[in-house]
Amino acid sequence: MTIPNTLGWDSTKWLTGSNAIPKTLFRYVATNTTPSAANESLHESSAASLTGVDYEVPVNRVFDLLYGEYNANTTTDIGLGIQSNQVADAVNGTLLWSHYIEGSATHGRVFNEWYYGGGLHFVAGDFVTPYDMAGAARLEWSFWGWGVESDA
């Protein structure tokens, strides 16, 4: 019998076998770029790059995004979505989650965090892609999330 590991943060917990890998994915874009303009797939850390590399779910693995945090410099309304895509930096995949943020109440700086109950599920070959469904260009934005990669 395999004793499951308990991975988690705050109120979000994940029970899984010993082959699970906790992952933190991130993306920061500065100077008048929205997530739908370019460079939107989330990155993982890499010794070869200070900004990381596109995270693609490996063969025979799955990834479940359990937590996400979005920050933007804006006073306009924002429609934020998260897609699973088979191509890096594209916004033509499957919409897994969306949220609308009213910008008039943000006073220039948006900070939002979400816990995805059972997780947003990504399969082998998928890229995790936040994108701007509506809203004007921002001076800068960032998104980071935490999840679990495990065997399919």
C-alpha positions in Angstrom: 0.0 0.0 0.0 1.3 3.5 -0.9 0.9 6.0 1.9 -0.4 9.2 0.3 1.4 12.5 0.6 -0.6 15.5 1.7 0.5 18.5 -0.3 -1.1 21.8 0.3 -1.2 25.4 1.2 -3.6 27.1 3.5 -7.0 25.5 3.1 -6.1 23.8 -0.3 -4.9 20.2 0.2 -4.1 17.5 -2.2 -3.7 13.8 -1.3 -1.5 11.9 -3.8 1.0 9.1 -4.2 4.7 9.6 -3.7 5.3 10.4 -7.4 3.7 13.9 -7.1 5.7 17.0 -7.6 4.5 20.3 -6.3 5.0 23.0 -8.9 5.0 26.8 -8.8 4.3 28.4 -12.2 4.6 32.1 -12.9 4.5 34.9 -15.5 5.4 38.6 -15.4 4.9 41.0 -18.3 5.8 44.7 -18.2 5.1 47.7 -20.3 1.8 47.9 -22.1 1.2 44.2 -22.7 -2.0 42.3 -21.9 -2.0 38.5 -21.5 -3.6 38.0 -24.9 -1.0 40.0 -26.7 2.0 37.7 -26.4 4.0 35.5 -24.0 1.0 34.2 -22.0 1.8 30.6 -21.1 3.0 30.2 -17.5 6.7 29.4 -16.8 8.5 27.1 -14.5 12.0 27.9 -13.0 15.0 27.1 -15.1 18.7 27.3 -14.4 19.2 28.5 -18.0 16.8 31.5 -17.8 16.1 34.2 -15.2 12.5 34.4 -16.5 11.9 30.6 -16.7 10.7 28.5 -19.5 7.2 27.6 -20.8 5.8 24.8 -18.6 4.4 21.9 -20.7 2.8 19.0 -18.9 5.2 16.0 -19.5 4.2 12.8 -21.3 2.3 10.4 -19.0 1.7 13.1 -16.4 -1.1 15.5 -15.4 -1.0 18.9 -13.6 -3.7 20.2 -11.3 -3.6 24.0 -10.6 -4.8 24.5 -7.1 -4.1 28.2 -6.5 -3.7 31.3 -8.6 -2.9 34.9 -8.1 -3.3 37.7 -10.6 -1.9 41.2 -10.2 -2.3 44.1 -12.6 -1.9 47.8 -12.8 -5.2 49.1 -14.1 -8.4 51.0 -13.4 -10.4 49.3 -16.2 -12.6 46.2 -16.0 -10.8 42.9 -16.5 -12.1 39.6 -17.8 -9.5 37.0 -16.9 -9.5 33.4 -18.2 -7.3 30.3 -17.8 -7.0 27.9 -20.7 -5.4 24.6 -21.4 -3.6 24.9 -24.8 -1.6 22.4 -26.9 0.6 25.3 -28.2 2.6 27.6 -26.0 1.6 31.3 -25.9 -1.7 30.7 -27.7 -5.2 31.5 -26.7 -7.2 29.0 -28.8 -7.6 26.1 -26.3 -10.1 25.0 -23.8 -11.4 27.6 -21.3 -11.2 26.0 -17.8 -12.0 29.0 -15.6 -12.9 32.7 -15.9 -13.5 35.6 -13.6 -14.6 39.2 -14.1 -12.9 42.0 -12.0 -14.5 45.4 -11.9 -11.7 47.9 -12.4 -13.5 51.0 -11.1 -13.1 49.6 -7.6 -9.4 48.7 -7.9 -7.9 52.2 -7.7 -5.1 51.3 -10.1 -3.7 48.1 -8.6 -5.5 44.8 -8.9 -4.6 41.9 -6.6 -6.8 38.8 -6.7 -6.2 35.2 -5.5 -8.3 32.1 -6.1 -8.3 28.6 -4.7 -9.5 26.1 -7.3 -11.3 23.5 -5.2 -10.6 20.2 -7.0 -8.0 21.9 -9.2 -7.9 23.0 -12.8 -6.9 19.8 -14.7 -4.2 19.8 -17.4 -3.1 16.7 -19.4 0.1 15.7 -21.1 1.1 18.3 -23.8 -0.9 21.1 -22.2 0.4 24.6 -21.5 -1.3 26.6 -18.6 -2.4 29.9 -20.2 -3.9 32.9 -18.4 -5.4 35.4 -20.8 -7.2 38.7 -20.9 -10.8 38.1 -22.1 -11.7 41.8 -21.9 -10.1 45.0 -20.7 -7.6 47.6 -21.8 -3.8 47.4 -21.9 -2.1 47.5 -18.5 1.3 48.9 -17.6 2.2 45.5 -16.1 0.7 42.3 -15.0 1.8 39.0 -13.3 0.2 35.7 -12.6 1.5 32.9 -10.5 0.0 29.6 -9.4 0.7 26.5 -7.4 -0.3 23.0 -8.2 0.6 19.3 -8.3 2.1 17.3 -11.2 1.5 13.5 -10.9 1.2 10.4 -13.0 -1.7 10.2 -15.4 
